Amino acid sequence: MENNKKHILALASWYPSRVFLDNGDFIQRYLRAISTKNNVTLIHAIKDITLKNNFEISDKNNHNVREIIIYFKPSIFRPFNLVKQIIAYLKGVKLVKNFDLIHLNVTYPAGIVAVYLKKKYRKPIVLTEHWTIFSPERFIELAFYKKILIKRILEQVVFLTTVSKDLSDKMSLVYKIKKVNIIPNVVDVDLFSVKDQHMSSEKTFLHLSHLGNEHKNIIGMLNVAKRLVDEGYNFKFKIGGNGDLSLIDNFISQNNLSNYIQSFGRLKHEEVNEKMKQADCFVLFSNYENQPCVQIEAFASGIPVIATDVGGISEFFPENFGFIISKNNEEQLYLAMKKVINNTQFSSSKEMNSYAKKNFSTEVISKKIDDVYNNVLR
C-alpha cells in the first residue's frame, strides 16, 4: 500500500464555500498537502439560505483536490437541519465510487456520516481535529445530545491526529483514543518569504483573524495600543481580517487614534505574506486557540510574535522568536509591545523562516499524514 496512491475520502465539518469563504481554510490547505501523495475527494455540506431548491451540488477539482460541496436549504423547523445536512453529505458520497480510508476533519457533525460509512463499507476513520470546543470549560456548554454524539463518533476513530498536544490531552478527557499523532497545520512555504532586514524607526504591529472579540480579545489589544499612544510611543498597529470591523473602527474614531491604528478587511491567502512583511511583530492576544496558522505564517514571514500561552501556541514557539504572555493580561501585552518598540533583538528572519520550512511545509506535513494512513491500512 505504501507504494501506491490511496483514495482518501475526506469529510469536513468546516470548509471554505460560497457561504463562508474562509471557514476551515486550514483544512483545505491540509488536504492539498495530502493530495501530493494521494488522491483526495472532499465532501462538505453547508446550509445556504439563498437556495430555492432543497439541494445544490458543486463538484470541481481545486488544486488537485476533488471538492464536492453540497448546499442545502435550511428547514423552517430548525432541529431538522441536522437531518438535512446528513442527507446532503450522503448525496455527495453517492458521487464517489471507491475509497480506501475516511479522513474526518473536525468531529461534529461530519463524524455522524463517517461512522455510518465505516459500518457500511468497513473503512477505517482517521480524525484530524482542530476544534477548541474540547477545552473543558467550553465542552461543558455543549448541548447534551452533541456531547453524546461526539463521544460516539470518537469511539469509532482508529487514529487521531491533532494540531497540538494540548488539544490531544483535552480530547482524551472525553474519550481516550489509543493511536495519536501530533501533526501541526501546514504552511505553503512557497507563498512566504522574509522581509528585508532593516531597523525601522516606527514599529508596525499586525493582527489578522476573524476578529471575534470573545475569541481573539480584540478590545484588549486596542486598550493596550491606546495606552501606548497615551504614553507617547510612536508606532502603527494594523488590525483586520475577515470579520466585523465596527468594534475596531468605533474604537479608533472615539479615541482619535487614526494616526496609530489602521483597520483592513479580508485578505486572500496569497496576500498574507505581503501584509506580514510590512510589519515588525505579529500580535495574538487570544483567550483560546489550538495551533493558529497565523503564528507559523508570521514565522515563515520572518517576524516575531507576541502571543498568549493558550492551547498549543507554546508547543511551536522557539526561544527568542517573540514573547509568550498570560491570557487576558493587558499589562504583559503592554510590556511586550514596548520592548518591540524599543528595538529588542530577536532571532533573525532567516532563522524563523527556516524553522517554518522544516516543521510546517507541505512536504513535511504530507509525509506525516501519509505515514498515518500507511499505519492504519497496513
MIZA-113789 format. One line per 5 residues: for each residue x, y, z of C-alpha. Coordinates in Angstrom, 1 decimal. Example, Ala and Ser with C-alpha at 12.3 -4.5 7.8 and 13.67 -1.06 7.14 Angstrom:
BEGIN
12.3 -4.5 7.8 ~ 13.7 -1.1 7.1
This chain:
BEGIN
0.0 0.0 0.0 ~ 2.9 2.4 0.8 ~ 4.0 2.5 -2.9 ~ 0.5 3.1 -4.3 ~ -1.6 6.2 -4.1
-4.6 5.7 -1.8 ~ -8.0 7.3 -2.4 ~ -8.9 9.3 0.7 ~ -12.5 10.3 1.3 ~ -12.2 13.5 3.3
-15.3 14.5 5.3 ~ -15.1 18.1 6.7 ~ -17.3 19.7 9.2 ~ -15.7 23.1 8.2 ~ -14.6 24.0 4.8
-14.4 27.1 2.6 ~ -17.5 27.6 0.5 ~ -19.6 30.4 -1.1 ~ -21.4 30.8 2.2 ~ -18.2 31.1 4.3
-15.2 31.9 2.2 ~ -12.6 31.2 4.8 ~ -14.2 28.7 7.2 ~ -11.8 25.9 7.7 ~ -9.3 27.2 5.1
-6.6 25.4 7.1 ~ -8.4 22.1 6.4 ~ -8.3 23.0 2.7 ~ -4.5 23.5 2.9 ~ -4.2 20.2 4.8
-6.0 18.3 2.0 ~ -4.0 20.0 -0.7 ~ -0.8 18.8 1.1 ~ -2.3 15.3 1.4 ~ -3.1 15.3 -2.4
0.6 15.5 -3.2 ~ 0.9 11.8 -2.2 ~ -2.7 10.5 -2.5 ~ -6.0 11.0 -4.4 ~ -8.3 13.1 -2.3
-12.1 13.7 -2.5 ~ -13.6 16.2 -0.1 ~ -17.2 16.3 0.9 ~ -18.7 19.1 2.8 ~ -22.3 20.1 3.4
-23.4 23.6 4.4 ~ -26.8 25.4 4.6 ~ -27.5 28.2 2.2 ~ -30.4 30.5 2.9 ~ -30.4 31.8 -0.7
-31.3 28.4 -2.2 ~ -34.6 28.0 -4.0 ~ -34.3 24.2 -4.2 ~ -33.6 21.9 -1.3 ~ -30.1 20.9 -2.5
-27.4 22.1 -4.9 ~ -24.1 20.3 -5.6 ~ -20.8 21.8 -6.6 ~ -18.3 19.3 -7.9 ~ -15.0 20.5 -9.1
-11.2 20.0 -8.9 ~ -9.3 22.6 -6.9 ~ -5.6 22.4 -6.5 ~ -5.5 18.6 -7.1 ~ -8.4 18.0 -4.6
-11.9 17.0 -5.8 ~ -14.2 19.2 -3.8 ~ -17.8 18.1 -3.6 ~ -19.8 20.8 -1.7 ~ -23.5 20.3 -1.1
-25.6 23.3 -0.3 ~ -28.9 22.7 1.4 ~ -31.9 24.9 2.0 ~ -32.5 25.3 5.8 ~ -35.7 23.9 7.2
-38.2 26.2 9.0 ~ -38.2 23.5 11.7 ~ -34.6 24.1 12.9 ~ -34.0 20.7 14.5 ~ -34.5 19.1 11.1
-31.4 20.9 9.7 ~ -29.1 18.3 11.1 ~ -31.0 15.6 9.2 ~ -30.9 17.7 6.0 ~ -27.2 18.2 6.5
-26.6 14.4 6.8 ~ -28.8 13.8 3.7 ~ -26.6 16.4 1.9 ~ -23.4 14.6 2.9 ~ -24.8 11.3 1.6
-25.7 12.9 -1.7 ~ -22.1 13.8 -2.1 ~ -21.0 10.3 -1.1 ~ -23.1 8.8 -3.9 ~ -20.8 10.6 -6.4
-17.7 8.7 -5.1 ~ -17.1 5.2 -6.4 ~ -14.4 3.7 -4.2 ~ -12.2 4.9 -1.4 ~ -9.6 3.3 0.9
-10.0 5.4 4.1 ~ -12.2 8.0 5.6 ~ -10.4 11.1 6.8 ~ -12.7 13.1 9.1 ~ -11.8 16.7 9.7
-13.5 18.1 12.8 ~ -15.6 15.6 14.7 ~ -19.1 17.1 14.5 ~ -21.3 17.0 12.5 ~ -19.5 15.2 9.6
-18.5 12.4 12.0 ~ -22.0 11.1 12.0 ~ -21.7 10.4 8.3 ~ -18.1 9.0 8.8 ~ -19.4 6.4 11.4
-22.2 5.4 9.0 ~ -19.8 4.9 6.2 ~ -17.4 3.0 8.4 ~ -20.1 0.5 9.3 ~ -21.4 0.2 5.7
-18.1 -0.1 3.8 ~ -15.8 -1.3 6.6 ~ -13.4 1.5 6.0 ~ -11.3 3.0 8.9 ~ -11.7 6.5 10.2
-8.7 8.8 10.7 ~ -9.7 12.0 12.5 ~ -7.8 15.3 12.3 ~ -9.2 17.7 15.0 ~ -8.8 21.5 15.2
-11.8 22.3 17.4 ~ -11.3 24.4 20.6 ~ -14.6 23.1 21.9 ~ -12.7 20.3 23.7 ~ -11.5 22.7 26.3
-13.4 21.5 29.5 ~ -14.8 25.0 30.2 ~ -16.2 25.1 26.6 ~ -17.2 21.4 26.2 ~ -19.5 21.6 29.2
-21.5 24.3 27.5 ~ -22.5 22.0 24.5 ~ -26.0 20.6 24.2 ~ -26.3 17.2 25.9 ~ -27.1 15.4 22.6
-24.0 16.8 20.9 ~ -21.8 15.6 23.8 ~ -23.2 12.1 23.4 ~ -22.8 12.1 19.6 ~ -19.2 13.4 19.8
-18.3 10.6 22.2 ~ -19.9 8.0 20.0 ~ -18.0 9.3 17.0 ~ -14.7 9.3 18.8 ~ -15.3 5.7 19.8
-15.2 4.8 16.1 ~ -11.9 6.6 15.3 ~ -8.9 4.3 14.8 ~ -6.3 7.0 14.6 ~ -6.4 10.6 15.9
-4.2 13.5 14.7 ~ -4.3 16.8 16.5 ~ -2.6 20.1 15.7 ~ -1.2 20.3 19.3 ~ -0.6 18.0 22.3
-2.7 20.4 24.3 ~ -5.7 19.5 22.2 ~ -5.0 15.8 22.3 ~ -4.8 15.9 26.1 ~ -8.2 17.7 26.3
-9.8 15.3 23.9 ~ -8.7 12.3 26.0 ~ -10.9 13.6 28.8 ~ -13.9 13.0 26.5 ~ -12.6 9.7 25.0
-9.1 8.3 25.0 ~ -8.0 7.2 21.5 ~ -5.0 4.9 21.7 ~ -3.3 5.9 18.5 ~ -2.5 9.6 18.4
0.0 11.7 16.5 ~ 0.6 15.5 16.8 ~ 0.7 16.9 13.3 ~ 0.6 20.7 13.1 ~ -1.0 22.9 10.5
0.6 23.3 7.1 ~ 2.1 26.4 5.6 ~ 2.6 26.8 1.8 ~ 6.2 28.0 2.2 ~ 6.4 28.9 -1.4
4.0 31.8 -0.7 ~ 6.1 33.1 2.2 ~ 9.4 34.9 2.1 ~ 11.1 37.1 4.7 ~ 11.1 40.9 4.8
14.3 42.9 4.0 ~ 16.3 43.3 7.2 ~ 16.3 46.9 8.4 ~ 15.8 48.8 11.7 ~ 12.7 50.9 11.2
12.2 54.0 13.5 ~ 8.5 53.4 13.7 ~ 7.5 49.8 14.6 ~ 4.4 48.3 13.0 ~ 2.3 45.6 14.8
-0.1 43.4 13.0 ~ -3.1 41.3 13.9 ~ -5.0 39.2 11.4 ~ -8.0 37.0 12.2 ~ -11.8 36.6 12.0
-11.9 39.3 14.6 ~ -14.3 37.7 17.1 ~ -13.7 39.6 20.3 ~ -14.6 36.7 22.7 ~ -12.0 34.5 21.0
-9.3 36.9 19.9 ~ -9.7 39.6 22.6 ~ -9.7 42.5 20.1 ~ -10.7 45.0 22.7 ~ -7.7 44.0 24.9
-5.3 44.7 22.1 ~ -7.0 48.1 21.4 ~ -6.8 49.1 25.0 ~ -3.1 48.4 25.1 ~ -2.5 50.3 21.9
-4.3 53.3 23.3 ~ -2.2 53.1 26.5 ~ 1.0 53.2 24.5 ~ -0.3 56.1 22.5 ~ -1.2 58.0 25.6
2.3 57.5 27.0 ~ 3.8 59.0 23.8 ~ 5.1 55.9 22.0 ~ 5.3 56.1 18.2 ~ 4.1 53.0 16.3
1.5 51.6 13.9 ~ -1.0 48.8 14.7 ~ -2.7 47.3 11.6 ~ -5.6 45.1 12.7 ~ -8.1 43.4 10.5
-9.3 40.2 8.7 ~ -12.5 38.5 7.5 ~ -14.7 39.7 10.3 ~ -16.7 42.7 11.6 ~ -14.6 45.8 11.7
-17.1 48.0 13.6 ~ -15.6 47.4 17.0 ~ -12.2 48.4 15.8 ~ -13.4 51.4 13.7 ~ -15.5 52.8 16.5
-12.7 52.5 19.0 ~ -10.3 54.3 16.6 ~ -12.9 57.1 16.0 ~ -13.9 57.5 19.7 ~ -10.3 57.8 20.8
-8.8 59.7 17.8 ~ -6.3 57.0 17.0 ~ -6.4 57.0 13.2 ~ -2.7 58.0 13.1 ~ -1.8 54.9 15.0
-4.3 52.2 14.4 ~ -5.5 51.1 10.9 ~ -8.1 48.5 10.1 ~ -8.3 46.4 7.0 ~ -10.6 43.8 5.5
-10.4 40.2 4.3 ~ -7.1 39.2 2.7 ~ -6.7 36.4 0.2 ~ -4.3 33.8 1.4 ~ -1.6 34.8 -1.1
-1.8 38.4 0.2 ~ -1.0 37.4 3.8 ~ 2.8 37.2 3.4 ~ 3.0 40.7 1.9 ~ 0.9 42.1 4.8
3.2 40.4 7.3 ~ 6.3 41.7 5.6 ~ 5.1 45.2 6.2 ~ 5.1 44.5 10.0 ~ 7.7 44.2 12.6
5.7 42.0 15.0 ~ 2.5 39.9 15.0 ~ 0.2 40.1 18.0 ~ -2.1 37.3 19.0 ~ -4.0 38.1 22.3
-6.4 35.1 22.1 ~ -8.4 33.7 25.0 ~ -8.2 30.2 23.5 ~ -6.5 28.6 20.5 ~ -5.2 25.3 19.2
-2.3 25.9 16.9 ~ -3.0 29.0 14.9 ~ -1.9 29.2 11.3 ~ -1.1 32.9 11.6 ~ 1.6 32.1 14.2
3.6 29.9 11.9 ~ 2.8 32.2 8.9 ~ 4.4 35.0 10.8 ~ 7.5 32.9 11.5 ~ 7.6 32.0 7.8
7.5 35.7 7.0 ~ 10.4 36.2 9.4 ~ 8.6 38.4 12.0 ~ 8.4 37.7 15.8 ~ 5.1 37.0 17.6
3.6 38.2 20.8 ~ 1.1 35.5 21.8 ~ -0.9 34.3 24.8 ~ 0.0 31.0 26.4 ~ -3.2 29.2 25.4
-3.7 25.9 23.5 ~ -0.7 24.7 21.6 ~ 0.9 28.0 20.9 ~ 3.9 27.5 23.2 ~ 4.5 24.0 21.7
5.6 25.6 18.4 ~ 7.4 28.7 19.7 ~ 11.2 28.6 19.7 ~ 13.2 30.7 22.2 ~ 13.8 34.3 21.1
11.0 34.1 18.4 ~ 8.9 36.7 20.4 ~ 7.1 36.7 23.7 ~ 4.7 34.4 25.3 ~ 2.3 36.2 27.8
-0.6 35.2 30.0 ~ -4.1 35.1 28.7 ~ -6.0 38.4 29.1 ~ -3.1 40.1 30.8 ~ -3.0 43.6 29.2
-0.1 44.6 31.4 ~ 2.1 41.9 29.9 ~ 1.0 42.7 26.4 ~ 1.9 46.4 27.1 ~ 5.4 45.5 28.3
6.0 43.1 25.4 ~ 4.9 45.7 22.8 ~ 7.0 48.3 24.5 ~ 10.1 46.0 24.2 ~ 9.4 45.6 20.5
9.1 49.4 20.1 ~ 12.4 49.8 22.0 ~ 14.2 47.5 19.5 ~ 14.5 44.2 21.4 ~ 16.5 41.8 19.3
15.0 38.5 18.2 ~ 16.3 35.6 16.2 ~ 16.9 36.5 12.6 ~ 14.2 36.4 9.9 ~ 16.0 33.7 8.1
16.0 31.5 11.3 ~ 12.3 31.9 11.7 ~ 11.6 31.2 8.0 ~ 13.9 28.1 8.2 ~ 12.0 26.8 11.3
8.7 27.2 9.4 ~ 10.0 25.3 6.4 ~ 11.5 22.5 8.5 ~ 8.3 21.9 10.5 ~ 5.2 23.0 8.6
5.9 22.7 4.9 ~ 3.7 20.7 2.5 ~ 6.4 18.1 2.1 ~ 6.8 17.6 5.8 ~ 3.2 17.5 6.8
2.1 15.3 3.8 ~ 4.7 12.8 4.8 ~ 3.5 12.7 8.4 ~ -0.1 12.2 7.4 ~ 0.7 9.6 4.8
2.6 7.7 7.4 ~ -0.6 7.6 9.5 ~ -2.6 6.3 6.5 ~ 0.0 3.5 5.9 ~ -0.1 2.6 9.6
-3.9 2.3 9.6 ~ -4.1 0.4 6.3 ~ -1.2 -1.9 7.0
